[in-house]
Amino acid sequence: MQEILNKVENEKMVFVEDFGKLASVTNLSDKKLCIIKTNFKDINRIKKFCKNYPELEVWLASEEISRKNILAANACGVRNVVAYPIETQLIHEFFRKKDAPVHPEFHSENFLRGLKIMIVDDNKQNVDLLVETLSPMELQISAFLKPKEAAETVNLKKFDLFLLDVMMPEISGFDLANIIKSSALNENTPIMFISALSDPENKIRGFNLGSHAYIEKPFNINVVRSQIFNMLKTKSLRDALYDKKETFMAMVTHDLKSPVNAEICALEILLANQKSSLDNFQTEIITDMLSAAKYMKTLLDNVLNKYKIENGNLSINPARHSLEKLITECIDEVKYLFGNKNQSPVFSCSARNSEAYFDYIEIKRVLHNLLINANEHGYRDSRVELELSAAAEVNPAQRANAADVLILSIQNHSHMTNPDAIFDQNFREKSLGMGLGLFIAKKIIEAHKGTIRAEITPDSCMKITFTLPK
C-alpha cells in the first residue's frame, strides 16, 4: 500500500489499515480521499465518521466483499468499496477527475414539482438513502419494501418514474418491470434499475426490459440525482411536445366535424329530393361523395374517441336496443363503400332475441369500424359474412347463460395477417396505413364488459368476434 501512496498525490489522500488510526491523522478536512481497510465490524463508527466529514470521499477496502457489506457501506455514505489489495489505477483515476461541477438547483425546476416516483427496494436503508437523495427535487415519492404491494399499486396509480432494486424476495425487479410494462396506467413509464449486481448479463437483461439506466450500488448520490433529474427533464419535454401535438390534432378534428356533417346532410337531401332528375352518372358521383364523407366522419369520430379513452372520459349510457336492427342499419349506411369494391355483406341472425342494454352510439361506432376494416382490408369481389348468435348456440355447455350474451362475428378474405396485434393503436399493417378503428372498438366493447378477439380461420379468412352482455 505504501507503494501506492508514493505514486499518487498522498498529501491529498490518507490510508489506514485500522479505523482507530484515523484519530492520529491531522488535517483530514484538507484531504480529498480517505481509504479505510475494514472487515465491516466497525461499520457504525465509519458511518459516524462519514457524517462528520461530508466533503471527504471515503472508500472502504476489504478482502471480504459481499452484497450485504456493499449495501451497509452504501447506507453509511461510503462512496466506493474496493478489493484489497487496491489497484493503483483506481486511485489514479480518482485524482484525474476534475473538480465536480456545481450541481443544478433541482428545487428551482418547476417541472419537477409533484412528479410521482416509485422506489422499490427490500432494504430500508437503501430506500431511505434514495428518498434523501431525491428530497431537493420536491417529488411525490412512494416507497415500497415489499414488491408485491408495489405490483398492486402500479395498476391503481400513474407514475412518472420507477426506481427498482433487482434482487428482492417474492418478486424480482425484472419481474416487477414486466408487471409495470403490462399495466394500463404505466406501460410507458420510464424504469431505472439500481442494483449491486454488476455483471453484464443482468445489465443487458435490464436494458432489454426497456430500462433507461442501470445504476450499480454503491452509487454516488450526486450522479444518481443528476441521472434522475435528466431522465425526468427529458420525459417532461417529450410529454409537453406530445400534448401540443395531440391538442392540435384534437382541435383540427373537432373543427372538421361540423363541415363534414353538413356535407353528409346536403348530399343525402340532394339524393332524396333530386334523384329523379339525375342521370346514372350524376347519381354515382354523388353517391361516391356521400360514401367518402361518411368514411371521413368515422375517421374523425375515431380520433376524438381516442382522446376520450386516453383521458379516461369514455362513458357509456346503456339503454335497451335490438342489436340485429342496429347491424342492419349499419350495413345499409356503408353499402356504398362495399359497392366501390363490389363486396357483398351477408348478414344472418340465429339469436331468438337480440335485444340488450348497450350504448347505441358507441356500439354503432364499433360496427362501423369493423365493417370499414373488412371493406378496407378485404379483397375486391368478395363476401363479408356477419353472424349474430347467442352463447348457447355457439357452446351448448353455456345454455344456462344463453340469455346473457350475444355474439357477433364478422369474417372475410383479407390482406391482414396479424390477428394478435390489430387492436393495438400503434399497429401498422404493411403498406395499408395506420388506423384507430379496431383499437377504439376494443375499448368500447371492454367498457360494456364484453370481449373481442381476432383469428385467422382455416380457409384464410380474418374473423373478428365480439361478445356483448345483455
Steps between C-alpha positions, in 0.01 A plus 500: 500500500792732571606460137161630393529798733834585348354498149202728568453840650519361851474845660135496380433143606510295817498123539464312829505127560301544818218748564646595839807648331291778349510677837870578447454642149521878481338735250233251394289789375767579239504148359305394192502124549499275805537122460430280802585133506218319680331170573170693537477441876571868553228615258312707761815698582563552130145631459558762768834592340335556161240721660769712667693542173229532229739661248760224531472208257516178703583160352504168677757237408438140597591143423138404574257674266139381494169650395407547866822688570464718190145597599610577856785719373264671256258587779786656703591745227809313381567586135678181393587150620815355344688173528816487709778519389391810311567548131714807441297591194188566710674766703664656194159524334358671806767769500466552126142613548441870471331683780138402502276756324250694698181294521184661363250640745248222452243662725484802266376290208122536488449195277627272779253613761236234561636234264429152636789261564476142626800348682498124561779342707477240776780676693368793704841667517516515121148640478578768762819595315315538169220700661760731655684524167183609319362727773630827343292434188161537673372177349211284623680183606328166568742254660438126532698235686269226373492459121159329512344817641675703232364266230145563621551877500622528139148410383339765718722808463700656217869576565766701318799278589572165666824430691528124553743278686568173316549241776184496710299220665175376344528721188829604342549847353495346152167327566359822644613685186298253290195566719547875454532465122176298496300754700260735326610805699878459496590302189699800367644623830885502510676243720847520657666206676725561801681182598816355656502247213755633255543208259436569129222239477278680753572838343405370155185341641407831662548696178307236304207566733508864392694643795634851445796443736670229705670653803742294704511505879666656685405806298614857507214711633568796273533281191171320571324828571629642172393189306150514645476875446594471133273198449202694638595810303512300175166335582337836579619652171380195308161510674465873430569449129258209488228703675542787254474265204200318644323825591553633148367177349196505728421862410532438126293182521227672702488794257467265202199316640248776432576550128515123444161451667361786295633341182337166587163667565518698176588196290226288660241774433621532143469126439158480665340802331673522163568138413233495229666786315852350519640261244687185602843662474400796720338270753815287514722806561280632781476154651880468502533845660249401770689176565832687532346758735361230726838327501668827602243547776590157639871589496433828683284322757781249556757772568270678746415173671871427539534814713201400710651156561849626582365767737268255674191683373339216307163440663215285375128567537326166450136464406300212356552456123487229236852407388360329190323820393813709562717264292256523208501878528882516500529272197261727311702810594827361360352329194662753266846418637441131433362580159823673397686168538208284392491336843187331629410528870294195605330511841334210686349496847432180695437668836133478595520828688765756405397768747758613754597801711777692324604849395342535156748761369812321626401151377405657168853643492638150563294353215602778261867448585480124451312534171741764368793281608352206306447725198847661507701184553275255314541384143299646215199290386481318834238423765494652850310262726337622822337256743316590819432222749445429869760332718310168530483462123878522481574295809217275622679462835417867567128461434419622851655836412350523151287798593801692632733529200471586131782413260572671170765375256618676184723315258634542150806420292744772597849638441555517877718225644571596862191439715691537829594864438208658316339646815817691587460873426854507353451197276608555140423242237754509218411769242141525626548792735414539866152520648340541839171324421573159650682648801192712577263209433686292758480775763126550443424127519707471819311797647183293443666207688525306176792337322641530149756287318633433151615180333597355165258223401610176328376638165726811543229744606548771759226449760425756771259399775361704787266414784247739647343425839128565489 
